[in-house]
Amino acid sequence: MIAVTSLLDPSHSARVTELTELLDSQFGLNEVKMTPYPHLTLLTAEIPDMEELQQYLQETSRETEPFTIRTTGLGVFPGEKPVIYIPVLRTAPLNQLHDRLHRDISEMSSEMGIYYNPNMWLPHISLALGDTSPEVLGPVLTFLFNYNFNWEITIDNLTILQKCGDYYLKEDEYSFGRKELSL
């Protein structure tokens, strides 16, 4: 299973990394670091022909102009190991990109991640997952309430993350917009 994501710009990537480091040092929460790049996941899929996906993402990225997303507040996906995240507000450019990716990649995929269906997708930036518990949730949220999560982030890439051992590592990254040739 691969993830098609957008890596965050350097400023917001540094903010998320700082927060995940603090959650590690203060609460021992470090499993979110299995993906060492702060990102927004657009979808997950099982892809038999990676070359086809790479060509598709390269072309789609060329045809896509950078756009801005907004975040606000904190969110929690409940469960035995709650996920703590920063919600991303859905906008027309984000929805259009997501819908296009989901529609086209589903045709080349043998399996799509159910939570990334356009009708179910809740875009977010994960801060803690995998090693959380209901008992640590209150103290972690109280700690995070000291931070402002009203951010504007430029989305300017599509990136494939692939599981390698215990980590999800960057396979390929495609920048948005057509590159002009120098004469």
C-alpha positions, 0 to 999 in steps of 0.5 A, a space after each residue: 500500500 502506498 500513500 499519495 500525499 502532499 508534503 508541507 512547506 518547510 515552515 509548516 513542516 518545521 512546526 509539525 516536527 517541533 510539535 511531534 518532538 515535544 509530544 515524544 519528549 513530554 509523553 513518549 509519543 513517537 510512532 507518528 515519526 514512522 512517516 518522517 515527513 509532515 504531510 497531508 495524505 490524499 489517498 492510499 492505494 495498492 498499485 500493481 504498476 508503479 510506473 503508470 502511477 508515477 507517469 500519472 502523478 508527474 503529468 497531474 502535477 504539471 497541470 496543477 498550480 500551487 494553492 493554499 489550504 487552511 488549518 484550524 484547531 485540533 481533532 481526534 479520531 477516537 478508538 483504542 489508540 486515538 489519532 490526534 490531528 490538525 484538521 484541514 479545511 476542505 476548499 474547492 481547489 483541494 476537493 478538485 485535486 482530491 476528486 481527480 486523484 481518487 477517480 483516476 488512481 482508482 482505475 489503476 489500483 487493485 485496492 483503495 483506502 476506504 477512508 480516502 473516498 471523497 465522501 468520507 475523507 477528512 483531510 488532516 495533519 497527524 500529530 500523534 497516532 499508533 502509540 496513544 491511549 484514551 488515558 494520555 489523550 486529556 494531558 496531550 490535548 491540554 498541552 497542545 491547547 497552548 498552540 495556535 493551529 490557524 495556519 495557511 499552508 501552500 500545497 505545491 507537490 504530490 509525493 508518493 510515500 511507501 512502506 519500507 520496514 517500519 517507516 513510510 519513506 519518500 518514493 517520488 516527489 512531483 512539483 506543481 506547475 509547468 517548468 519553463 525551459 531556459 533559452 
